[in-house]
Amino acid sequence: DRERKLPLYARSGIPEAWVVDLERGEVVVGRDPSPEGYRALRIARRGETLSPLAFPDFTLLVDELLG
């Protein structure tokens, strides 16, 4: 998904994409799309929180996303 889908989403202009990687125990967040891919990538791990661009006041625990 990181290699194929994230670049496709960025080229399509999707403002934000999240990839939940259960094997690595992290969430990859891509923001600021461009034709070359997302300019801003963040890797969030257990113990951290994330807020989607569309709902900045809503906070998610990475632990809850990973199960």
Order of alpha helices (4+ residues) and beta strands (2+ residues): alpha-beta-beta-beta-beta-beta-alpha
